[in-house]
């Protein structure tokens, strides 16, 4: 049986990405992007959906009786109503390990920028060249700190968190992990409140779940040292954005770096843009995952997941009819 595969959002691929096709009998259709009100129409004949970022909620899935499989070109599965899929026999696959190195490197790059400030000093030199800042012999406009011997607290324990820990230790940082409410044990694990009080860098590298939603809110931020920084390359909803904005504006944090926000794509009306001109604030449009190397691995694996699913279906059918 031929599968009808629909790729909902190929605009998420870099020009360098080579998109292979599944190793099975299939027809293929793809769209640059699928808006929420187009999901049901674009998938009406699909047996397999491939998506980079388009959410598939129950209101869509109820209208798609032919759909058998969803392949997510993502690490997590939070953009899909997984409970509905499990109840109706729709397989959901993702690619958990592909971004381990690239997101960890991006997290470290953000940490280094907020400690060393090379981009901030480049902006200063542009202002000096334009005559907007005075020309002088020595510049102390931005605080510069070493990351060596600083404490990095990581919320998360997956491949990205572990790779970030490896990279940070190579820079001489002390790395500790949040103990996930006592679920994770070890000499390098600490309760969240203890970590918040002692850390120089708090890095969010965990999925968004009911337990982690708003895990870091005003109360938790108030525990942190006034020169500590918060880096989030995990999921936006883990940190309360209103509380984060207020903490930075009131000088109760040393810096904030975000690659993810609670409502994506990042809209120009987002209150986070109130901070955009600050040199202690970095805002990226969810691009930590998207190095050319990682993106190729991601798409290869997402398509391989489709091939594997179809192969299993064929094998199971043969067994049933044997």
Backbone as CSV, one residue per row, in Angstrom:
resi,resn,N_x,N_y,N_z,CA_x,CA_y,CA_z,C_x,C_y,C_z
1,UNK,0.842,-1.194,0.000,0.000,0.000,0.000,0.878,1.245,0.000
2,UNK,0.542,2.189,-0.852,1.301,3.419,-0.936,0.868,4.382,0.170
3,UNK,1.849,5.008,0.813,1.566,6.008,1.847,1.534,7.394,1.211
4,UNK,0.605,8.223,1.690,0.584,9.615,1.244,1.187,10.459,2.365
5,UNK,2.373,10.986,2.099,3.145,11.718,3.100,3.049,13.206,2.807
6,UNK,2.713,13.983,3.833,2.589,15.432,3.686,3.567,16.112,4.643
7,UNK,4.451,16.903,4.079,5.402,17.705,4.850,4.786,19.094,5.008
8,UNK,4.498,19.462,6.247,3.676,20.653,6.498,4.435,21.972,6.433
9,UNK,5.755,21.950,6.591,6.450,23.241,6.734,7.921,23.151,6.330
10,UNK,8.164,23.073,5.025,9.548,22.944,4.590,10.330,24.247,4.664
11,UNK,9.672,25.369,5.003,10.409,26.617,5.157,11.355,26.541,6.361
12,UNK,11.159,25.536,7.195,12.027,25.352,8.348,13.370,24.740,8.004
13,UNK,13.615,24.442,6.729,14.886,23.833,6.319,15.836,24.881,5.756
14,UNK,17.094,24.775,6.132,18.108,25.644,5.552,18.328,25.263,4.088
15,UNK,18.751,26.212,3.248,18.998,25.904,1.826,19.986,24.766,1.620
16,UNK,20.880,24.555,2.575,21.895,23.504,2.418,21.360,22.112,2.721
17,UNK,20.169,22.007,3.306,19.652,20.705,3.718,19.190,19.894,2.514
18,UNK,19.644,18.659,2.452,19.236,17.752,1.382,18.135,16.850,1.931
19,UNK,16.949,17.002,1.389,15.797,16.258,1.895,15.646,14.960,1.113
20,UNK,15.931,13.849,1.786,15.772,12.561,1.128,14.328,12.095,1.254
21,UNK,13.979,11.069,0.519,12.632,10.523,0.554,12.626,9.170,1.271
22,UNK,11.483,8.811,1.849,11.408,7.535,2.572,11.621,6.342,1.652
23,UNK,12.143,5.281,2.240,12.400,4.043,1.511,11.155,3.164,1.535
24,UNK,10.117,3.628,0.856,8.855,2.880,0.784,8.041,3.440,-0.374
25,UNK,7.022,2.697,-0.776,6.124,3.174,-1.824,5.292,4.319,-1.254
26,UNK,5.355,5.489,-1.894,4.667,6.638,-1.318,4.426,7.722,-2.359
27,UNK,3.496,8.584,-2.044,3.343,9.866,-2.734,3.742,10.949,-1.747
28,UNK,4.163,12.086,-2.267,4.765,13.123,-1.414,4.185,14.479,-1.772
29,UNK,3.826,15.236,-0.750,3.341,16.599,-0.932,3.932,17.458,0.160
30,UNK,4.355,18.670,-0.166,4.924,19.522,0.860,4.504,20.971,0.672
31,UNK,4.492,21.677,1.804,4.078,23.075,1.848,5.178,23.884,2.521
32,UNK,5.280,25.144,2.125,6.250,26.027,2.771,5.901,26.197,4.243
33,UNK,4.626,26.449,4.516,4.166,26.559,5.894,2.677,26.261,5.931
34,UNK,2.231,25.719,7.044,0.815,25.401,7.227,0.301,26.142,8.444
35,UNK,-0.610,27.077,8.237,-1.221,27.804,9.343,-2.194,26.879,10.070
36,UNK,-2.494,27.174,11.334,-3.393,26.296,12.098,-4.721,26.019,11.410
37,UNK,-5.275,27.017,10.725,-6.575,26.800,10.064,-6.439,26.048,8.736
38,UNK,-5.198,25.693,8.346,-4.972,24.934,7.117,-4.594,23.478,7.386
39,UNK,-4.385,23.130,8.654,-3.867,21.803,8.983,-4.771,20.703,8.456
40,UNK,-6.052,20.791,8.755,-6.973,19.727,8.354,-7.065,19.598,6.842
41,UNK,-7.045,20.714,6.143,-7.128,20.683,4.681,-5.862,20.067,4.086
42,UNK,-4.703,20.484,4.571,-3.444,19.971,4.021,-3.239,18.488,4.309
43,UNK,-3.818,18.006,5.408,-3.615,16.609,5.789,-4.819,15.709,5.499
44,UNK,-5.790,16.206,4.765,-7.038,15.462,4.602,-6.840,14.085,3.973
45,UNK,-5.849,13.930,3.103,-5.603,12.637,2.459,-4.338,11.953,2.979
46,UNK,-3.722,12.528,3.987,-2.419,12.032,4.437,-2.555,10.792,5.315
47,UNK,-1.630,9.871,5.128,-1.475,8.767,6.083,-0.292,9.034,7.017
48,UNK,0.620,9.891,6.571,1.785,10.262,7.378,1.979,11.770,7.287
49,UNK,2.192,12.407,8.439,2.481,13.843,8.493,3.908,14.043,8.977
50,UNK,4.623,14.935,8.298,5.974,15.328,8.701,5.938,16.814,9.022
51,UNK,6.406,17.198,10.200,6.351,18.610,10.564,7.582,19.015,11.357
52,UNK,8.017,20.261,11.121,9.110,20.840,11.910,8.567,21.634,13.095
53,UNK,7.433,22.308,12.904,6.966,23.204,13.962,5.453,23.377,14.023
54,UNK,4.709,22.797,13.073,3.264,23.010,13.035,2.579,22.146,14.098
55,UNK,1.862,22.742,15.047,1.187,21.941,16.077,0.043,21.118,15.489
56,UNK,-0.126,19.919,16.029,-1.214,19.035,15.631,-2.025,18.704,16.879
57,UNK,-3.141,19.408,17.016,-3.969,19.282,18.200,-5.173,18.387,17.932
58,UNK,-5.882,18.050,19.008,-6.999,17.118,18.892,-8.043,17.595,17.903
59,UNK,-8.304,18.924,17.859,-9.319,19.417,16.936,-8.950,19.164,15.476
60,UNK,-7.636,19.080,15.191,-7.190,18.728,13.845,-7.260,17.214,13.649
61,UNK,-6.736,16.482,14.626,-6.591,15.032,14.485,-7.924,14.326,14.349
62,UNK,-8.967,14.867,14.992,-10.303,14.264,14.882,-10.801,14.252,13.445
63,UNK,-10.297,15.169,12.631,-10.749,15.289,11.241,-9.872,14.516,10.269
64,UNK,-8.959,13.699,10.789,-7.981,13.021,9.930,-8.005,11.515,10.168
65,UNK,-9.068,10.843,9.749,-9.196,9.401,10.024,-8.158,8.538,9.314
66,UNK,-7.553,9.036,8.250,-6.561,8.238,7.517,-5.167,8.322,8.128
67,UNK,-4.943,9.305,9.003,-3.602,9.548,9.526,-3.147,8.403,10.431
68,UNK,-1.975,7.854,10.125,-1.445,6.733,10.898,-0.169,7.072,11.662
69,UNK,0.519,8.118,11.196,1.823,8.387,11.791,2.173,9.864,11.667
70,UNK,2.805,10.421,12.707,3.303,11.790,12.700,4.793,11.730,12.990
71,UNK,5.597,12.209,12.063,7.042,12.274,12.257,7.424,13.709,12.562
72,UNK,7.957,13.939,13.759,8.325,15.278,14.203,9.814,15.506,13.989
73,UNK,10.143,16.551,13.246,11.540,16.952,13.101,11.890,17.852,14.282
74,UNK,11.820,17.250,15.467,11.990,17.945,16.739,12.559,16.966,17.757
75,UNK,13.024,17.505,18.888,13.444,16.624,19.974,12.249,16.158,20.788
76,UNK,11.330,17.077,21.086,10.193,16.763,21.945,8.933,16.478,21.159
77,UNK,7.845,16.214,21.902,6.567,15.884,21.269,5.446,16.779,21.780
78,UNK,5.792,17.929,22.391,4.770,18.752,23.035,3.883,19.516,22.062
79,UNK,4.222,19.544,20.761,3.342,20.235,19.810,2.228,19.318,19.300
80,UNK,2.201,18.085,19.789,1.181,17.118,19.374,0.389,16.667,20.600
81,UNK,-0.917,16.466,20.435,-1.732,15.875,21.495,-1.463,14.364,21.513
82,UNK,-0.428,13.992,22.241,0.048,12.610,22.239,-1.003,11.669,22.828
83,UNK,-1.729,12.104,23.842,-2.749,11.238,24.456,-3.811,10.840,23.437
84,UNK,-4.218,11.802,22.620,-5.219,11.487,21.587,-4.634,10.483,20.599
85,UNK,-3.383,10.712,20.197,-2.755,9.814,19.231,-2.643,8.396,19.783
86,UNK,-2.254,8.272,21.030,-2.128,6.941,21.629,-3.481,6.243,21.700
87,UNK,-4.527,7.015,22.000,-5.863,6.428,22.109,-6.426,6.012,20.757
88,UNK,-5.927,6.605,19.663,-6.474,6.330,18.334,-5.462,5.676,17.394
89,UNK,-4.393,5.124,17.952,-3.461,4.336,17.160,-2.611,5.124,16.188
90,UNK,-2.377,6.382,16.472,-1.505,7.197,15.619,-0.112,7.233,16.243
91,UNK,0.869,6.735,15.536,2.237,6.730,16.068,2.842,8.125,15.959
92,UNK,3.561,8.531,17.008,4.249,9.821,17.020,5.727,9.569,17.286
93,UNK,6.574,10.011,16.362,8.014,9.843,16.541,8.688,11.205,16.552
94,UNK,9.819,11.284,17.221,10.623,12.504,17.221,12.085,12.096,17.088
95,UNK,12.981,13.075,17.204,14.415,12.810,17.045,15.126,13.375,18.274
96,UNK,15.087,12.656,19.390,15.533,13.230,20.657,17.000,13.649,20.709
97,UNK,17.879,12.927,20.039,19.294,13.174,20.266,19.986,14.093,19.285
98,UNK,19.299,14.515,18.220,20.011,15.178,17.125,20.639,16.501,17.544
99,UNK,20.015,17.227,18.484,20.439,18.586,18.798,21.378,18.669,19.985
100,UNK,21.833,17.527,20.486,22.615,17.536,21.722,23.809,18.475,21.641
101,UNK,24.585,18.377,20.578,25.773,19.217,20.489,25.437,20.647,20.092
102,UNK,24.575,20.820,19.094,24.362,22.161,18.566,23.675,23.077,19.581
103,UNK,22.693,22.578,20.331,22.028,23.417,21.330,22.954,23.686,22.508
104,UNK,23.745,22.679,22.871,24.713,22.888,23.949,25.733,23.955,23.567
105,UNK,26.233,23.915,22.335,27.175,24.932,21.879,26.533,26.318,21.898
106,UNK,25.266,26.390,21.475,24.581,27.680,21.461,24.395,28.212,22.877
107,UNK,24.045,27.327,23.799,23.909,27.725,25.199,25.221,28.296,25.716
108,UNK,26.313,27.603,25.417,27.617,28.067,25.879,27.993,29.397,25.227
109,UNK,27.666,29.564,23.942,27.950,30.825,23.258,27.226,31.983,23.933
110,UNK,25.972,31.752,24.331,25.218,32.798,25.020,25.841,33.113,26.392
111,UNK,26.261,32.078,27.101,26.921,32.284,28.388,28.181,33.129,28.207
112,UNK,28.990,32.768,27.224,30.238,33.492,26.981,29.976,34.941,26.586
113,UNK,28.939,35.181,25.781,28.636,36.564,25.393,28.251,37.407,26.608
114,UNK,27.443,36.851,27.494,27.012,37.630,28.657,28.133,37.823,29.680
115,UNK,29.134,36.953,29.669,30.267,37.122,30.567,31.373,37.966,29.934
116,UNK,31.667,37.734,28.646,32.809,38.386,28.000,32.426,39.632,27.197
117,UNK,31.217,39.698,26.686,30.625,40.852,25.984,31.349,41.271,24.685
118,UNK,31.838,40.347,23.857,32.481,40.783,22.609,31.527,41.496,21.654
119,UNK,30.297,41.005,21.521,29.350,41.664,20.616,28.938,43.030,21.158
120,UNK,28.804,43.158,22.479,28.443,44.444,23.076,29.532,45.483,22.830
121,UNK,30.789,45.063,22.927,31.875,46.005,22.663,31.970,46.344,21.180
122,UNK,31.603,45.418,20.304,31.557,45.748,18.881,30.494,46.804,18.616
123,UNK,29.324,46.671,19.247,28.286,47.703,19.104,28.786,49.041,19.634
124,UNK,29.545,49.008,20.728,30.114,50.243,21.262,31.066,50.887,20.259
125,UNK,31.899,50.080,19.611,32.838,50.623,18.628,32.104,51.232,17.425
126,UNK,30.972,50.644,17.064,30.158,51.245,16.001,29.669,52.632,16.422
127,UNK,29.268,52.746,17.691,28.794,54.032,18.201,29.929,55.046,18.269
128,UNK,31.134,54.596,18.634,32.294,55.486,18.655,32.611,55.960,17.245
129,UNK,32.580,55.024,16.298,32.853,55.381,14.900,31.832,56.369,14.364
130,UNK,30.571,56.243,14.796,29.519,57.143,14.334,29.503,58.467,15.090
131,UNK,30.344,58.586,16.101,30.366,59.815,16.889,29.331,59.863,17.992
132,UNK,28.661,58.744,18.243,27.616,58.720,19.271,28.172,58.413,20.656
133,UNK,29.391,57.901,20.730,30.073,57.642,21.992,31.471,58.252,21.914
134,UNK,32.024,58.685,23.044,33.332,59.341,22.997,34.464,58.378,22.681
135,UNK,35.424,58.875,21.908,36.651,58.136,21.649,37.546,58.258,22.871
136,UNK,38.086,57.168,23.369,38.932,57.223,24.552,39.965,56.111,24.509
137,UNK,40.872,56.113,25.482,41.981,55.169,25.494,41.542,53.787,25.966
138,UNK,40.806,53.734,27.047,40.368,52.469,27.636,38.866,52.523,27.847
139,UNK,38.214,51.405,27.595,36.751,51.341,27.723,36.369,50.314,28.791
140,UNK,35.570,50.779,29.745,35.012,49.894,30.754,33.478,49.957,30.735
141,UNK,32.925,50.111,29.551,31.469,50.280,29.431,30.692,49.031,29.818
142,UNK,31.302,47.873,29.659,30.627,46.614,29.981,31.509,45.785,30.910
143,UNK,30.879,45.176,31.874,31.583,44.317,32.804,32.038,43.040,32.087
144,UNK,33.266,42.641,32.308,33.808,41.423,31.716,34.191,40.475,32.844
145,UNK,33.708,39.230,32.734,34.000,38.228,33.752,34.483,36.944,33.090
146,UNK,35.344,36.225,33.781,35.742,34.883,33.343,34.637,33.889,33.702
147,UNK,34.485,32.846,32.879,33.557,31.774,33.232,34.245,30.707,34.077
148,UNK,35.560,30.682,34.052,36.286,29.708,34.849,35.934,29.855,36.328
149,UNK,35.683,28.734,36.980,35.338,28.655,38.402,33.932,29.142,38.722
150,UNK,33.167,29.557,37.712,31.777,29.937,37.964,30.922,28.674,38.040
151,UNK,29.818,28.784,38.772,28.926,27.636,38.944,27.799,27.686,37.928
152,UNK,27.681,26.620,37.160,26.609,26.452,36.185,25.590,25.463,36.737
153,UNK,24.355,25.915,36.896,23.267,25.044,37.341,22.403,24.701,36.138
154,UNK,22.221,23.418,35.886,21.463,22.965,34.724,20.167,22.316,35.185
155,UNK,19.063,22.799,34.625,17.781,22.128,34.817,17.549,21.255,33.595
156,UNK,17.654,19.959,33.787,17.574,19.012,32.684,18.609,17.928,32.878
157,UNK,18.369,16.791,32.259,19.314,15.678,32.400,19.428,14.867,31.121
158,UNK,18.946,15.423,29.999,18.999,14.720,28.727,20.311,14.941,27.996
159,UNK,20.372,14.526,26.723,21.621,14.636,25.957,22.151,16.067,25.842
160,UNK,21.257,17.060,25.686,21.713,18.445,25.570,22.332,18.899,26.880
161,UNK,21.648,18.623,27.982,22.161,19.022,29.291,23.521,18.389,29.565
162,UNK,23.668,17.112,29.237,24.927,16.421,29.497,26.052,16.944,28.609
163,UNK,25.730,17.266,27.351,26.758,17.827,26.459,27.171,19.222,26.922
164,UNK,26.205,20.041,27.355,26.543,21.363,27.878,27.451,21.228,29.100
165,UNK,27.140,20.281,29.970,27.981,20.059,31.147,29.415,19.725,30.739
166,UNK,29.558,18.870,29.730,30.887,18.482,29.250,31.651,19.700,28.724
167,UNK,30.992,20.521,27.912,31.639,21.708,27.352,32.000,22.710,28.441
168,UNK,31.066,22.918,29.380,31.296,23.908,30.432,32.455,23.490,31.335
169,UNK,32.551,22.210,31.630,33.664,21.731,32.465,35.007,21.964,31.768
170,UNK,34.995,21.854,30.432,36.232,22.113,29.690,36.678,23.562,29.839
171,UNK,35.747,24.465,30.136,36.072,25.874,30.386,36.375,26.130,31.860
172,UNK,36.336,25.078,32.671,36.657,25.236,34.079,35.484,25.604,34.957
173,UNK,34.253,25.451,34.458,33.080,25.760,35.260,32.736,24.595,36.186
174,UNK,32.161,24.917,37.327,31.614,23.903,38.215,30.185,23.637,37.771
175,UNK,29.854,22.409,37.460,28.542,22.075,36.905,27.745,21.270,37.925
176,UNK,26.524,21.730,38.178,25.601,21.025,39.053,24.258,20.884,38.355
177,UNK,23.517,19.853,38.715,22.218,19.580,38.111,21.118,19.698,39.157
178,UNK,19.978,20.184,38.720,18.789,20.190,39.574,18.323,18.758,39.748
179,UNK,17.964,18.392,40.962,17.714,16.977,41.260,16.326,16.484,40.875
180,UNK,15.535,17.344,40.161,14.201,16.957,39.690,13.350,16.417,40.827
181,UNK,13.304,17.167,41.919,12.466,16.767,43.034,12.912,15.492,43.708
182,UNK,14.222,15.236,43.694,14.757,14.040,44.317,14.827,12.832,43.414
183,UNK,14.397,12.977,42.142,14.394,11.839,41.218,15.789,11.543,40.668
184,UNK,16.649,12.539,40.662,18.001,12.350,40.124,18.988,12.486,41.275
185,UNK,19.801,11.482,41.485,20.719,11.442,42.610,22.164,11.508,42.105
186,UNK,23.038,11.946,42.965,24.454,11.993,42.621,25.135,13.154,43.304
187,UNK,26.483,13.113,43.314,27.258,14.151,43.986,27.087,15.511,43.333
188,UNK,26.701,15.526,42.052,26.542,16.799,41.338,25.090,17.267,41.276
189,UNK,24.206,16.697,42.068,22.784,17.063,42.061,22.421,17.825,43.329
190,UNK,21.592,18.854,43.166,21.173,19.671,44.288,19.689,20.032,44.139
191,UNK,18.998,20.297,45.240,17.625,20.818,45.156,17.614,22.171,44.443
192,UNK,16.506,22.461,43.784,16.417,23.673,42.971,16.706,24.930,43.778
193,UNK,16.086,25.080,44.942,16.271,26.298,45.737,17.739,26.512,46.091
194,UNK,18.432,25.434,46.426,19.858,25.536,46.752,20.658,26.002,45.545
195,UNK,20.367,25.442,44.385,21.073,25.833,43.166,20.843,27.296,42.825
196,UNK,19.600,27.746,42.933,19.281,29.126,42.580,20.051,30.111,43.447
197,UNK,20.258,29.778,44.692,20.968,30.677,45.601,22.466,30.728,45.314
198,UNK,23.022,29.650,44.786,24.483,29.570,44.654,24.990,29.758,43.235
199,UNK,24.171,29.568,42.227,24.681,29.505,40.849,25.020,30.879,40.290
200,UNK,25.972,30.874,39.359,26.293,32.065,38.570,25.555,32.057,37.241
201,UNK,25.246,30.863,36.769,24.498,30.690,35.519,23.433,29.628,35.748
202,UNK,22.202,29.951,35.369,21.117,28.972,35.375,20.762,28.680,33.928
203,UNK,20.909,27.431,33.521,20.611,27.042,32.144,19.414,26.107,32.118
204,UNK,18.412,26.466,31.314,17.207,25.650,31.161,17.402,24.727,29.972
205,UNK,17.437,23.433,30.226,17.618,22.433,29.167,16.690,21.247,29.405
206,UNK,15.437,21.542,29.721,14.463,20.492,29.996,13.240,20.681,29.112
207,UNK,12.433,19.651,28.941,11.198,19.791,28.160,10.132,20.558,28.936
208,UNK,9.126,21.007,28.214,7.979,21.666,28.838,6.932,20.611,29.152
209,UNK,6.618,20.473,30.425,5.611,19.534,30.899,4.746,20.278,31.917
210,UNK,3.622,19.683,32.354,2.851,20.334,33.422,3.691,20.606,34.669
211,UNK,4.680,19.757,34.948,5.517,19.942,36.132,6.541,21.063,35.951
212,UNK,6.987,21.308,34.703,8.019,22.331,34.495,7.455,23.667,34.039
213,UNK,6.157,23.742,33.756,5.579,25.021,33.328,5.698,26.046,34.460
214,UNK,6.298,27.199,34.136,6.547,28.254,35.135,7.349,27.747,36.331
215,UNK,8.232,26.787,36.073,9.083,26.277,37.139,9.917,27.397,37.754
216,UNK,10.376,28.302,36.902,11.137,29.467,37.372,10.230,30.689,37.285
217,UNK,9.727,31.128,38.436,8.853,32.289,38.473,9.469,33.362,39.361
218,UNK,8.680,34.347,39.758,9.227,35.468,40.527,9.878,35.010,41.818
219,UNK,9.267,34.047,42.490,9.825,33.562,43.746,11.176,32.922,43.568
220,UNK,11.337,32.107,42.515,12.621,31.456,42.275,13.681,32.471,41.832
221,UNK,13.294,33.407,40.988,14.251,34.421,40.529,14.750,35.274,41.688
222,UNK,13.901,35.498,42.681,14.291,36.305,43.841,15.376,35.639,44.670
223,UNK,15.543,34.326,44.525,16.580,33.607,45.257,17.963,33.789,44.643
224,UNK,18.009,34.208,43.382,19.275,34.224,42.655,20.131,35.434,43.002
225,UNK,21.436,35.271,42.805,22.378,36.368,43.028,22.123,37.473,42.002
226,UNK,22.327,38.732,42.365,21.995,39.834,41.441,22.861,39.905,40.193
227,UNK,23.990,39.175,40.173,24.799,39.162,38.947,24.741,37.814,38.232
228,UNK,23.841,36.921,38.656,23.668,35.638,37.976,22.916,35.843,36.665
229,UNK,23.123,34.928,35.731,22.439,35.031,34.440,21.548,33.812,34.223
230,UNK,20.510,34.019,33.430,19.567,32.958,33.072,19.662,32.729,31.571
231,UNK,19.863,31.474,31.176,19.938,31.095,29.763,18.878,30.027,29.518
232,UNK,18.011,30.262,28.541,16.972,29.281,28.234,17.033,28.895,26.771
233,UNK,17.504,27.674,26.525,17.449,27.091,25.182,16.581,25.838,25.198
234,UNK,15.768,25.691,26.270,14.885,24.532,26.398,13.518,24.815,25.824
235,UNK,12.610,25.284,26.685,11.274,25.683,26.256,10.870,26.938,27.010
236,UNK,10.196,27.851,26.300,9.880,29.148,26.865,9.020,29.094,28.105
237,UNK,8.055,28.192,28.131,7.113,28.150,29.231,7.695,27.707,30.548
238,UNK,8.963,27.264,30.564,9.580,26.843,31.819,9.858,28.056,32.711
239,UNK,10.080,29.209,32.099,10.379,30.442,32.827,9.224,31.422,32.646
240,UNK,8.763,32.004,33.726,7.726,33.023,33.661,8.333,34.291,33.069
241,UNK,7.906,34.661,31.867,8.550,35.746,31.144,8.312,37.103,31.797
242,UNK,7.120,37.336,32.324,6.841,38.618,32.983,7.752,38.807,34.188
243,UNK,7.950,37.743,34.964,8.831,37.817,36.126,10.284,38.027,35.700
244,UNK,10.670,37.403,34.597,12.034,37.532,34.090,12.312,38.964,33.638
245,UNK,11.368,39.541,32.919,11.507,40.929,32.457,11.672,41.860,33.649
246,UNK,10.821,41.699,34.626,10.859,42.566,35.801,12.176,42.421,36.561
247,UNK,12.653,41.192,36.705,13.904,40.967,37.432,15.079,41.654,36.742
248,UNK,15.144,41.568,35.419,16.244,42.207,34.699,16.123,43.719,34.754
249,UNK,14.929,44.234,34.556,14.726,45.684,34.583,15.050,46.279,35.947
250,UNK,14.818,45.519,37.005,15.071,46.010,38.361,16.484,45.721,38.844
251,UNK,17.342,45.193,37.971,18.730,44.957,38.324,18.947,43.778,39.247
252,UNK,18.011,42.828,39.240,18.127,41.668,40.118,18.714,40.452,39.412
253,UNK,19.171,40.642,38.165,19.882,39.609,37.418,21.028,40.263,36.664
254,UNK,22.066,39.471,36.391,23.194,40.001,35.646,23.046,39.892,34.145
255,UNK,22.056,39.130,33.696,21.837,38.987,32.262,20.845,37.879,31.977
256,UNK,20.254,37.950,30.794,19.278,36.963,30.351,19.547,36.657,28.887
257,UNK,19.521,35.378,28.534,19.676,34.954,27.142,18.582,33.942,26.821
258,UNK,17.777,34.248,25.819,16.649,33.389,25.456,16.740,32.993,23.990
259,UNK,16.631,31.707,23.740,16.450,31.226,22.373,15.013,30.764,22.163
260,UNK,14.254,30.624,23.249,12.873,30.145,23.183,11.991,31.070,24.006
261,UNK,10.740,31.211,23.575,9.752,31.989,24.312,8.479,31.165,24.422
262,UNK,7.589,31.598,25.288,6.404,30.780,25.543,5.487,30.714,24.331
263,UNK,5.324,31.831,23.615,4.470,31.857,22.428,5.362,32.062,21.205
264,UNK,5.433,31.043,20.381,6.251,31.103,19.165,5.367,30.899,17.945
265,UNK,5.728,31.501,16.785,6.947,32.282,16.560,6.946,33.602,17.323
266,UNK,8.129,34.111,17.566,8.330,35.321,18.346,7.719,36.517,17.620
267,UNK,6.691,37.127,18.226,5.966,38.233,17.584,6.559,39.568,18.016
268,UNK,6.617,40.550,17.109,7.179,41.862,17.469,6.482,42.549,18.642
269,UNK,5.261,42.145,18.955,4.546,42.759,20.078,4.888,42.115,21.421
270,UNK,5.721,41.076,21.412,6.066,40.392,22.656,6.733,41.374,23.625
271,UNK,6.308,41.404,24.890,6.915,42.325,25.869,8.415,42.147,26.044
272,UNK,8.956,41.007,25.649,10.401,40.816,25.743,11.168,41.838,24.913
273,UNK,10.527,42.372,23.886,11.202,43.380,23.071,11.424,44.689,23.830
274,UNK,10.819,44.835,24.996,11.121,45.991,25.840,12.573,45.963,26.312
275,UNK,13.190,44.776,26.251,14.574,44.612,26.706,15.582,44.603,25.570
276,UNK,15.121,44.703,24.333,15.954,44.359,23.193,17.183,45.245,23.040
277,UNK,17.167,46.473,23.540,18.309,47.377,23.402,19.324,47.236,24.531
278,UNK,19.067,46.341,25.457,19.983,46.138,26.566,21.134,45.219,26.152
279,UNK,22.331,45.538,26.601,23.489,44.704,26.288,23.598,43.492,27.196
280,UNK,22.748,43.437,28.235,22.730,42.249,29.092,21.562,41.333,28.752
281,UNK,21.031,41.492,27.541,19.885,40.688,27.111,20.111,40.187,25.697
282,UNK,19.951,38.873,25.509,20.066,38.251,24.192,18.742,37.568,23.868
283,UNK,18.235,37.815,22.675,16.975,37.216,22.238,17.164,36.640,20.852
284,UNK,17.044,35.333,20.736,17.158,34.636,19.456,15.824,33.986,19.099
285,UNK,15.541,33.837,17.805,14.245,33.276,17.374,14.257,31.751,17.249
286,UNK,14.568,31.059,18.338,14.574,29.594,18.387,15.435,29.007,17.267
287,UNK,16.724,29.352,17.298,17.626,28.893,16.234,18.793,28.056,16.757
288,UNK,18.810,27.767,18.070,19.932,27.007,18.624,20.066,25.629,17.990
289,UNK,18.962,25.079,17.538,18.932,23.725,16.977,19.406,23.666,15.527
290,UNK,19.568,24.833,14.879,19.534,24.853,13.416,20.885,24.993,12.729
291,UNK,21.955,24.500,13.325,23.205,24.459,12.565,23.006,23.569,11.339
292,UNK,23.783,23.812,10.301,23.645,23.021,9.072,23.862,21.540,9.344
293,UNK,24.840,21.236,10.183,25.150,19.830,10.478,23.989,19.167,11.210
294,UNK,23.463,19.862,12.233,22.384,19.283,13.022,21.105,19.152,12.209
295,UNK,20.829,20.143,11.353,19.599,20.104,10.577,19.595,18.941,9.587
296,UNK,20.741,18.657,8.992,20.803,17.522,8.067,20.552,16.218,8.812
297,UNK,21.178,16.076,9.980,20.953,14.870,10.784,19.493,14.765,11.203
298,UNK,18.913,15.894,11.570,17.509,15.915,11.996,16.586,15.411,10.906
299,UNK,16.703,15.975,9.712,15.782,15.610,8.641,16.023,14.185,8.165
300,UNK,17.279,13.754,8.122,17.551,12.352,7.772,16.856,11.414,8.758
301,UNK,16.958,11.736,10.047,16.365,10.871,11.063,14.842,10.916,11.020
302,UNK,14.265,12.101,10.783,12.805,12.219,10.717,12.241,11.400,9.554
303,UNK,12.938,11.405,8.425,12.490,10.615,7.275,12.735,9.127,7.534
304,UNK,13.859,8.797,8.165,14.121,7.394,8.506,13.041,6.849,9.446
305,UNK,12.534,7.692,10.334,11.459,7.258,11.242,10.219,6.855,10.449
306,UNK,9.955,7.569,9.361,8.819,7.209,8.503,9.080,5.863,7.839
307,UNK,10.281,5.696,7.283,10.619,4.433,6.626,10.513,3.265,7.597
308,UNK,10.991,3.464,8.819,10.944,2.395,9.821,9.502,2.055,10.191
309,UNK,8.679,3.079,10.323,7.274,2.849,10.659,6.578,2.037,9.571
310,UNK,6.772,2.437,8.325,6.122,1.732,7.215,6.629,0.291,7.135
311,UNK,7.924,0.101,7.327,8.487,-1.255,7.288,7.865,-2.136,8.367
312,UNK,7.656,-1.569,9.553,7.025,-2.345,10.626,5.583,-2.690,10.272
313,UNK,4.879,-1.729,9.661,3.499,-1.975,9.266,3.414,-3.118,8.256
314,UNK,4.332,-3.092,7.277,4.347,-4.138,6.254,4.654,-5.484,6.892
315,UNK,5.639,-5.509,7.785,6.026,-6.759,8.440,4.869,-7.325,9.280
316,UNK,4.203,-6.459,10.035,3.089,-6.910,10.862,1.929,-7.439,10.014
317,UNK,1.711,-6.810,8.866,0.636,-7.264,7.967,0.955,-8.657,7.416
318,UNK,2.211,-8.875,7.068,2.615,-10.179,6.554,2.422,-11.259,7.601
319,UNK,2.755,-10.935,8.852,2.586,-11.922,9.932,1.115,-12.256,10.130
320,UNK,0.264,-11.210,10.074,-1.172,-11.444,10.289,-1.775,-12.297,9.196
321,UNK,-1.268,-12.146,7.970,-1.873,-12.867,6.843,-1.178,-14.188,6.545
322,UNK,-0.115,-14.462,7.281,0.640,-15.705,7.026,-0.154,-16.920,7.497
